[in-house]
Amino acid sequence: MAYQHLLTRRDGAVERLTLNRPDVRNAFNETMIAELTAWAAATTADAAVRAVVVDGAGPTFCAGADVTWMARTVDYTEGENIEDALRASHMFTAIDRLPVPVIGRVHGAAIGGGAGLAAVCDIVVADEHATFGFTEVKLGIVPAVISPFVLAKIGRSAARELFLTGRRFTAAHALDIGLVHTTVQPAELDAAVDAVLREVLAGGREAIAAAKQLIDDVWQAAPTELAEVTAAALAKRRESAEGQEGLRAFLEKRTPGWSGV
């Protein structure tokens, strides 16, 4: 599929997605949101994809919302504002629910919705000089659409400080609060992403999808339900063809059939 604001490239089993609006620091507008939603649906349906890498063209990962788009929303009705926000929410949800590992390659800055995009990535590798921020209150609004994903990543305490001040913060602080998982020198970004890819490609695709679902199920379940939820999840994987192959390979001291794909 051809996109106006996205570049995609398949590298073996890895889907590489680049936000491609460098002239506006890869800011979101209606078209990019629609394209990302469509891309996520197509990628979810593609069994050949085993991992995704998300990055941004030019010097910035993603600067959040496009100023021109935001200017149009000033005259929206309440109903139009709700519809607009729901489209953005559906986009973040679609990326969050991809059944394969989503690796964020963050450089430059990830601000507002850009930091929200980092939050829906499973693993984030960042340039140690990158900056982050949930700056919405500086504009008199709130980081509402991205809040479920950000809170799940960084927790209430960090969100209280960062949402209420709107201050920008370093990659080191993003690492401390769990928004980022690894920080490296700019020249080492690609090597660090490749190291993550080697790890995730060594796992079973179905098992990884089940692990992502397990995280959601456990996060949302009441404590009294967790024993049944987790027992059922493990039993299902043990009985699966992939689980059987992984366990037998371990017992037989050999590499599982999917390794290196």
C-alpha positions as CSV (number, residue, x, y, z in Angstrom):
1,M,0.0,0.0,0.0
2,A,1.3,3.5,-0.9
3,Y,1.1,6.1,1.8
4,Q,1.5,9.9,1.7
5,H,3.1,10.4,5.1
6,L,4.6,7.0,5.9
7,L,7.5,5.0,4.4
8,T,7.5,1.2,4.8
9,R,10.1,-1.3,4.1
10,R,10.2,-5.1,4.7
11,D,13.5,-6.4,5.8
12,G,13.0,-10.2,6.0
13,A,10.5,-10.7,8.8
14,V,10.9,-7.1,10.1
15,E,8.5,-4.3,9.1
16,R,10.3,-1.0,9.2
17,L,8.0,2.0,9.4
18,T,9.1,5.6,9.1
19,L,7.0,8.7,9.9
20,N,7.7,10.8,6.8
21,R,6.8,14.5,7.4
22,P,10.3,15.8,8.2
23,D,9.4,19.3,7.2
24,V,7.0,19.5,10.2
25,R,9.1,17.2,12.5
26,N,6.8,14.3,11.7
27,A,3.9,15.8,13.4
28,F,0.5,14.1,13.3
29,N,-2.3,15.3,11.1
30,E,-5.6,13.6,10.0
31,T,-4.0,11.9,7.1
32,M,-1.1,10.4,9.0
33,I,-3.4,9.2,11.7
34,A,-5.6,7.5,9.1
35,E,-2.6,6.0,7.4
36,L,-1.1,4.7,10.7
37,T,-4.4,3.1,11.6
38,A,-4.6,1.4,8.2
39,W,-1.0,0.3,8.4
40,A,-1.5,-1.2,11.8
41,A,-4.5,-3.2,10.5
42,A,-2.6,-4.5,7.5
43,T,0.5,-5.4,9.7
44,T,-1.7,-7.2,12.2
45,A,-3.1,-9.4,9.4
46,D,0.3,-10.2,7.9
47,A,1.6,-13.4,9.4
48,A,5.0,-12.9,7.8
49,V,5.8,-10.0,10.1
50,R,7.6,-10.9,13.3
51,A,8.7,-7.5,14.5
52,V,8.2,-3.8,13.7
53,V,10.7,-0.9,14.0
54,V,9.2,2.6,14.1
55,D,11.3,5.7,13.5
56,G,11.0,9.2,12.1
57,A,12.5,10.8,9.0
58,G,14.9,13.8,9.5
59,P,16.2,15.1,12.8
60,T,13.0,14.4,14.9
61,F,11.2,11.3,15.9
62,C,7.8,13.0,16.3
63,A,6.8,16.4,17.5
64,G,3.2,15.6,18.4
65,A,0.3,17.3,16.7
66,D,0.6,19.4,13.6
67,V,0.1,23.1,14.2
68,T,-2.1,23.5,11.1
69,W,-4.3,20.6,12.2
70,M,-4.6,22.0,15.7
71,A,-5.6,25.4,14.3
72,R,-8.5,23.8,12.5
73,T,-9.7,22.2,15.7
74,V,-10.2,25.7,17.3
75,D,-13.5,26.0,15.3
76,Y,-14.7,22.4,15.8
77,T,-17.9,21.6,17.5
78,E,-17.8,19.4,20.6
79,G,-19.0,16.5,18.4
80,E,-16.3,17.1,15.8
81,N,-13.7,17.3,18.6
82,I,-14.8,14.0,20.0
83,E,-14.8,12.3,16.6
84,D,-11.3,13.7,15.9
85,A,-10.0,12.5,19.3
86,L,-11.5,9.1,18.8
87,R,-9.7,8.7,15.5
88,A,-6.4,9.4,17.3
89,S,-7.3,7.1,20.1
90,H,-8.1,4.2,17.7
91,M,-4.7,4.8,16.0
92,F,-2.8,4.5,19.2
93,T,-4.8,1.4,20.2
94,A,-4.2,-0.3,16.9
95,I,-0.4,0.1,17.3
96,D,-0.5,-0.9,20.9
97,R,-2.4,-4.1,20.0
98,L,-0.1,-5.3,17.2
99,P,0.7,-8.9,18.0
100,V,4.4,-8.6,17.3
101,P,7.1,-6.6,19.2
102,V,7.1,-2.9,18.3
103,I,10.5,-1.3,18.7
104,G,10.7,2.5,18.8
105,R,13.9,4.0,17.5
106,V,13.7,7.5,19.0
107,H,16.0,10.4,18.1
108,G,15.8,14.1,18.4
109,A,12.5,14.6,20.2
110,A,9.3,12.8,21.1
111,I,6.8,15.4,22.3
112,G,3.1,15.1,23.1
113,G,1.6,12.5,20.8
114,G,5.2,11.6,19.8
115,A,5.9,10.6,23.4
116,G,2.5,8.8,23.3
117,L,3.8,6.9,20.2
118,A,6.9,5.9,22.2
119,A,4.5,4.7,25.0
120,V,2.7,2.2,22.7
121,C,6.1,0.8,21.5
122,D,6.9,-2.4,23.4
123,I,10.6,-1.6,23.5
124,V,12.2,1.8,23.0
125,V,15.8,2.5,22.1
126,A,16.6,6.2,22.3
127,D,19.4,8.5,21.3
128,E,20.8,9.6,24.7
129,H,20.4,13.3,23.5
130,A,16.7,12.9,22.7
131,T,14.2,15.0,24.6
132,F,10.6,14.0,25.6
133,G,7.6,15.9,27.0
134,F,3.9,15.7,27.7
135,T,3.6,19.5,27.0
136,E,-0.2,19.7,26.4
137,V,-0.9,21.8,29.5
138,K,1.3,24.5,28.1
139,L,-1.3,24.8,25.3
140,G,-4.2,24.7,27.7
141,I,-5.2,21.2,26.9
142,V,-4.4,17.7,28.4
143,P,-2.7,14.5,27.1
144,A,-6.0,12.7,27.3
145,V,-5.9,10.4,24.3
146,I,-2.4,9.1,25.1
147,S,-2.9,8.9,28.9
148,P,-4.0,5.2,29.1
149,F,-0.9,4.1,27.3
150,V,1.5,6.5,29.1
151,L,0.1,5.7,32.6
152,A,0.5,2.0,31.8
153,K,4.2,2.7,30.9
154,I,5.3,5.2,33.5
155,G,2.8,5.0,36.4
156,R,0.8,7.6,38.2
157,S,3.6,9.3,40.2
158,A,5.7,10.1,37.1
159,A,2.6,11.1,35.1
160,R,1.5,13.5,37.9
161,E,4.7,15.4,37.7
162,L,5.2,15.4,33.9
163,F,1.5,15.9,32.9
164,L,1.0,18.8,35.4
165,T,4.3,20.6,34.6
166,G,4.4,19.9,30.9
167,R,8.1,20.2,31.2
168,R,10.5,18.6,28.7
169,F,12.8,15.9,30.0
170,T,15.9,13.9,29.0
171,A,16.3,10.5,27.6
172,A,18.0,9.6,30.9
173,H,14.9,10.5,32.8
174,A,12.7,8.7,30.3
175,L,14.9,5.6,31.0
176,D,14.4,6.1,34.8
177,I,10.6,6.1,34.5
178,G,10.3,3.3,32.0
179,L,9.2,5.2,28.9
180,V,12.6,4.2,27.3
181,H,14.4,0.9,27.8
182,T,17.9,1.7,26.4
183,T,19.8,4.9,25.7
184,V,22.8,4.9,23.4
185,Q,25.0,7.3,21.5
186,P,23.4,8.5,18.2
187,A,25.9,6.5,16.1
188,E,24.9,3.3,18.0
189,L,21.1,3.5,17.5
190,D,20.9,1.1,14.6
191,A,23.2,-1.5,16.3
192,A,21.1,-1.3,19.5
193,V,17.9,-1.8,17.6
194,D,19.5,-4.7,15.8
195,A,20.4,-6.3,19.1
196,V,16.8,-6.1,20.3
197,L,15.6,-7.6,17.0
198,R,18.0,-10.6,17.4
199,E,16.4,-11.2,20.8
200,V,12.8,-11.0,19.7
201,L,13.3,-13.0,16.5
202,A,14.7,-15.8,18.7
203,G,11.3,-16.2,20.3
204,G,8.2,-17.8,18.9
205,R,5.9,-15.4,17.0
206,E,2.8,-17.0,18.5
207,A,4.3,-17.1,22.0
208,I,5.2,-13.4,21.8
209,A,1.7,-12.5,20.7
210,A,0.3,-14.5,23.6
211,A,2.8,-12.8,26.0
212,K,1.6,-9.4,24.9
213,Q,-2.0,-10.5,25.4
214,L,-1.1,-11.9,28.8
215,I,0.3,-8.6,29.9
216,D,-3.0,-6.9,29.1
217,D,-5.1,-9.6,30.7
218,V,-3.1,-9.6,33.9
219,W,-3.0,-5.8,34.1
220,Q,-6.8,-5.6,33.8
221,A,-7.8,-8.5,35.9
222,A,-8.8,-8.4,39.5
223,P,-6.4,-10.1,41.9
224,T,-8.8,-12.9,42.6
225,E,-9.0,-13.7,38.9
226,L,-5.2,-13.9,38.2
227,A,-4.6,-17.5,39.1
228,E,-7.1,-18.7,36.6
229,V,-6.0,-16.2,33.9
230,T,-2.4,-17.1,34.2
231,A,-2.9,-20.8,34.5
232,A,-5.1,-20.8,31.4
233,A,-2.5,-18.8,29.4
234,L,0.3,-21.1,30.3
235,A,-1.7,-24.3,29.6
236,K,-2.7,-23.0,26.1
237,R,0.9,-22.3,25.2
238,R,2.2,-25.6,26.5
239,E,-0.3,-27.4,24.3
240,S,0.3,-25.4,21.2
241,A,2.5,-26.7,18.3
242,E,5.0,-23.8,18.9
243,G,5.1,-24.4,22.6
244,Q,5.7,-28.2,22.1
245,E,8.5,-27.4,19.7
246,G,10.1,-24.9,22.1
247,L,10.0,-27.3,25.1
248,R,11.2,-30.3,23.1
249,A,14.1,-28.2,21.6
250,F,15.1,-27.2,25.1
251,L,15.0,-30.8,26.4
252,E,16.8,-32.1,23.4
253,K,19.4,-29.3,23.6
254,R,18.8,-28.0,20.1
255,T,17.7,-24.8,18.4
256,P,13.9,-24.5,17.9
257,G,12.7,-24.5,14.4
258,W,11.7,-20.9,14.3
259,S,15.1,-19.5,15.5
260,G,16.8,-17.1,13.1
261,V,13.8,-16.7,10.9
